[in-house]
Amino acid sequence: MELAHSPYWAGLVPESRPVLDEHGQATGKYNRPGVKMGPDGLPVTCGEGVATYTEWVTIQGNLAARSTDKPRATGRGRGHRQRTALPPLILRCPHCGGPARNSGVVLTCRTRVDQGPAACVGFTTASARLEAAVEVLWINHVRSLPPGSATVQAIGRRWLGFMNPEQTAQRDKLRSALQQAGERRTQLDDRYYLKGMPERAYERLAEALELQITTLTAQLSACPAKTTWRRWATVRRWRSCGRPRTLTGAAPFSRPPWAT
């Protein structure tokens, strides 16, 4: 598990920062907040990794989705079960309007369970039945939308991103490098205006950062867009798309109209 989290797995060099005490002395411990960035604003590589950068980013996303946020004490997150049913809060009791309670197999009225039949008559329905009804409502809603709607475009961008992950990862890498370069420029300005950094050193570093930001911006602009809207189909082909495979973790459509 530690190897899967390590940037070395993708041939990248992790950034190591020493942990200092209240007196500014090194404690012998190190933090690794991320990947070390080079002068060009891109991650520093140490060779060919076992996994590509795209595969490593995908692995990090899958591992992060399987655990909670890391606490400061241990630095490790707790795992959690994958959601297998719709959240009960989206369903309301038809009698009292209160939230539902999910027991894993059936959904019941929370007011009836907590306060008894005097408060609400209550209801009981199978979770699978509710999920099937919501699935039909969602499919009918999406099929009724025109191809140029924001919802359809968002689904198309995500699908085309899955079809070309290398290009998506390259754009994300350039965007992250550009953001970090902007943060370094802000820190440099603070050191010069607030902490009295020498003017000659400031001008030299500011010029290098400005050149780096300009280069990254040009590379990001030259990177092809993630979507090609010419591949979109007609309204009839859009409305004839297939059903979703599962509730969680599956592609929105088994055979989207722009994949043909």
C-alpha positions as CSV (number, residue, x, y, z in Angstrom):
1,M,0.0,0.0,0.0
2,E,2.8,2.4,0.8
3,L,4.4,1.7,-2.6
4,A,1.2,2.5,-4.4
5,H,1.1,5.9,-2.7
6,S,4.8,6.7,-3.4
7,P,5.6,8.9,-6.4
8,Y,8.6,6.6,-7.1
9,W,6.0,4.1,-8.4
10,A,5.5,6.5,-11.4
11,G,9.1,7.4,-11.7
12,L,8.7,10.8,-9.9
13,V,10.7,12.3,-7.0
14,P,8.8,13.1,-3.8
15,E,9.4,16.4,-2.1
16,S,10.9,16.0,1.4
17,R,10.6,18.9,3.9
18,P,12.2,18.6,7.3
19,V,10.0,19.0,10.3
20,L,11.2,21.9,12.6
21,D,10.5,22.4,16.3
22,E,9.4,25.7,17.9
23,H,13.1,26.9,17.9
24,G,13.5,26.2,14.2
25,Q,15.8,23.2,14.7
26,A,15.4,20.0,12.7
27,T,13.6,17.1,14.5
28,G,14.9,14.4,12.2
29,K,11.5,13.8,10.7
30,Y,10.3,14.7,7.2
31,N,7.0,15.5,5.5
32,R,6.3,14.6,1.9
33,P,3.5,17.0,0.9
34,G,3.7,16.1,-2.8
35,V,5.8,15.7,-5.9
36,K,9.0,17.7,-6.3
37,M,8.7,20.3,-9.0
38,G,11.6,21.3,-11.3
39,P,12.7,24.8,-12.5
40,D,10.3,24.4,-15.5
41,G,7.4,23.8,-13.2
42,L,6.9,20.1,-14.1
43,P,7.4,17.1,-11.8
44,V,11.0,15.9,-11.5
45,T,11.5,12.3,-12.8
46,C,14.1,9.8,-11.7
47,G,13.6,7.2,-14.4
48,E,10.9,5.1,-15.9
49,G,8.3,4.0,-13.4
50,V,6.4,0.8,-13.0
51,A,3.2,2.7,-13.7
52,T,2.7,5.7,-16.0
53,Y,1.8,9.1,-14.6
54,T,-1.8,8.7,-15.7
55,E,-2.0,5.3,-14.1
56,W,-0.5,6.6,-10.8
57,V,-3.0,9.5,-10.7
58,T,-5.8,7.0,-11.3
59,I,-4.5,4.8,-8.5
60,Q,-4.3,7.8,-6.1
61,G,-7.9,8.7,-6.9
62,N,-9.1,5.2,-6.3
63,L,-7.2,4.9,-3.0
64,A,-8.5,8.3,-1.8
65,A,-12.1,7.4,-2.7
66,R,-11.7,4.3,-0.4
67,S,-10.7,6.2,2.7
68,T,-11.5,9.3,4.7
69,D,-9.4,12.4,5.0
70,K,-6.0,11.8,6.8
71,P,-6.0,13.0,10.4
72,R,-3.0,15.1,11.6
73,A,-2.1,12.7,14.4
74,T,-1.5,9.5,12.4
75,G,-1.4,10.7,8.8
76,R,-3.6,7.8,7.7
77,G,-7.2,7.8,6.8
78,R,-9.7,5.2,7.7
79,G,-11.4,3.0,5.1
80,H,-15.1,3.2,4.5
81,R,-17.5,0.9,2.7
82,Q,-18.6,1.7,-0.8
83,R,-22.1,3.1,-1.1
84,T,-24.4,0.4,-2.3
85,A,-27.8,2.2,-2.0
86,L,-29.1,5.7,-2.6
87,P,-28.8,8.1,0.3
88,P,-32.1,8.0,2.3
89,L,-32.1,11.7,2.8
90,I,-33.3,12.3,-0.8
91,L,-36.5,10.3,0.0
92,R,-39.3,11.9,2.1
93,C,-42.2,10.2,3.8
94,P,-45.4,10.8,1.8
95,H,-47.4,11.2,5.1
96,C,-45.2,13.4,7.4
97,G,-42.6,14.7,5.0
98,G,-39.8,13.5,7.2
99,P,-36.6,11.8,6.1
100,A,-36.3,8.1,5.4
101,R,-34.2,5.6,7.3
102,N,-32.1,3.0,5.4
103,S,-31.6,-0.4,7.0
104,G,-29.7,-1.8,4.0
105,V,-32.6,-3.7,2.4
106,V,-35.7,-1.6,3.1
107,L,-36.4,2.1,3.6
108,T,-38.7,3.2,6.3
109,C,-40.0,6.5,7.8
110,R,-37.6,7.8,10.5
111,T,-40.4,9.5,12.4
112,R,-42.4,6.3,12.6
113,V,-39.3,4.4,13.8
114,D,-38.2,7.0,16.4
115,Q,-41.6,8.3,17.7
116,G,-44.0,5.5,17.0
117,P,-47.3,5.2,15.0
118,A,-48.9,8.1,16.9
119,A,-46.5,10.5,15.1
120,C,-46.8,9.1,11.6
121,V,-48.4,6.2,9.8
122,G,-45.0,5.5,8.1
123,F,-44.1,3.6,5.0
124,T,-41.8,0.7,4.0
125,T,-40.3,0.1,0.6
126,A,-37.5,-2.0,-0.8
127,S,-34.2,-0.2,-1.6
128,A,-33.9,-2.0,-4.9
129,R,-37.4,-0.8,-5.9
130,L,-36.5,2.8,-5.2
131,E,-33.2,2.6,-7.0
132,A,-34.9,1.2,-10.1
133,A,-37.5,4.0,-10.0
134,V,-34.8,6.7,-9.7
135,E,-32.8,5.0,-12.5
136,V,-35.8,5.2,-14.9
137,L,-36.5,8.9,-13.9
138,W,-32.8,9.8,-14.5
139,I,-32.7,8.1,-17.9
140,N,-35.9,9.7,-19.1
141,H,-34.7,13.1,-17.9
142,V,-31.4,12.8,-19.7
143,R,-33.0,11.5,-22.9
144,S,-35.4,14.5,-22.9
145,L,-32.5,17.0,-22.9
146,P,-31.1,18.5,-26.1
147,P,-27.5,17.6,-27.0
148,G,-26.4,21.1,-26.3
149,S,-27.5,21.2,-22.7
150,A,-25.0,21.7,-19.9
151,T,-25.8,18.2,-18.4
152,V,-25.2,16.4,-21.7
153,Q,-22.0,18.4,-22.2
154,A,-20.7,17.5,-18.7
155,I,-21.4,13.8,-19.4
156,G,-19.7,14.0,-22.8
157,R,-16.6,15.7,-21.3
158,R,-16.3,13.0,-18.6
159,W,-16.7,10.2,-21.1
160,L,-14.2,11.6,-23.6
161,G,-11.8,12.1,-20.7
162,F,-12.0,8.4,-19.9
163,M,-11.4,7.6,-23.6
164,N,-8.2,9.7,-23.7
165,P,-6.7,9.6,-20.2
166,E,-3.2,10.6,-21.3
167,Q,-4.3,13.9,-22.8
168,T,-6.4,14.6,-19.7
169,A,-3.5,13.9,-17.4
170,Q,-1.2,16.1,-19.4
171,R,-3.6,19.0,-19.1
172,D,-4.1,18.4,-15.4
173,K,-0.3,18.3,-14.9
174,L,0.2,21.6,-16.7
175,R,-2.6,23.2,-14.8
176,S,-1.2,22.0,-11.5
177,A,2.3,23.3,-12.4
178,L,0.9,26.7,-13.4
179,Q,-1.0,27.0,-10.1
180,Q,2.1,26.1,-8.1
181,A,4.1,28.6,-10.1
182,G,1.6,31.3,-9.3
183,E,1.7,30.4,-5.6
184,R,5.5,30.6,-5.6
185,R,5.3,34.1,-7.2
186,T,3.0,35.2,-4.4
187,Q,5.4,33.8,-1.8
188,L,8.3,35.6,-3.5
189,D,6.4,38.9,-3.4
190,D,5.7,38.5,0.3
191,R,9.3,37.8,1.0
192,Y,10.4,40.9,-0.9
193,Y,7.7,43.4,0.4
194,L,7.2,42.1,3.9
195,K,10.5,40.4,4.9
196,G,13.1,42.6,3.2
197,M,14.4,40.3,0.5
198,P,17.4,41.8,-1.5
199,E,16.2,43.5,-4.6
200,R,18.7,41.8,-6.9
201,A,17.7,38.4,-5.8
202,Y,14.0,39.3,-6.1
203,E,14.4,40.5,-9.6
204,R,16.3,37.4,-10.7
205,L,13.8,35.0,-9.2
206,A,10.8,37.0,-10.4
207,E,12.1,37.0,-13.9
208,A,12.6,33.2,-13.8
209,L,9.1,32.7,-12.4
210,E,7.6,35.0,-15.0
211,L,9.3,33.1,-17.8
212,Q,8.1,29.8,-16.3
213,I,4.5,31.0,-16.0
214,T,4.6,32.2,-19.6
215,T,5.9,28.9,-20.9
216,L,3.4,26.9,-19.0
217,T,0.6,29.1,-20.2
218,A,1.7,28.6,-23.8
219,Q,1.9,24.8,-23.3
220,L,-1.5,24.7,-21.7
221,S,-3.0,26.7,-24.6
222,A,-1.3,24.5,-27.2
223,C,-2.6,21.3,-25.5
224,P,-5.6,19.9,-27.5
225,A,-9.0,20.3,-25.9
226,K,-10.4,17.3,-24.1
227,T,-13.6,17.2,-26.1
228,T,-14.3,17.3,-29.8
229,W,-17.9,18.3,-30.3
230,R,-17.9,17.3,-34.0
231,R,-18.3,13.7,-32.8
232,W,-21.6,14.4,-31.2
233,A,-24.6,12.6,-32.7
234,T,-28.1,13.6,-33.6
235,V,-31.0,13.9,-31.1
236,R,-32.3,10.5,-32.2
237,R,-29.0,8.7,-31.5
238,W,-28.7,10.5,-28.2
239,R,-32.1,9.4,-27.1
240,S,-31.4,5.8,-28.1
241,C,-28.5,5.4,-25.7
242,G,-28.3,2.4,-23.4
243,R,-29.1,1.9,-19.7
244,P,-26.5,2.5,-16.9
245,R,-24.8,-0.7,-15.7
246,T,-24.7,-0.1,-12.0
247,L,-25.6,2.5,-9.5
248,T,-22.1,3.4,-8.4
249,G,-18.7,3.4,-10.2
250,A,-20.0,2.7,-13.7
251,A,-20.1,4.8,-16.9
252,P,-23.3,6.8,-17.4
253,F,-24.2,4.9,-20.5
254,S,-23.2,1.5,-21.8
255,R,-23.0,2.8,-25.4
256,P,-23.0,6.6,-25.6
257,P,-23.9,8.2,-29.0
258,W,-20.6,9.9,-29.5
259,A,-18.6,6.6,-29.1
260,T,-19.7,5.4,-32.5
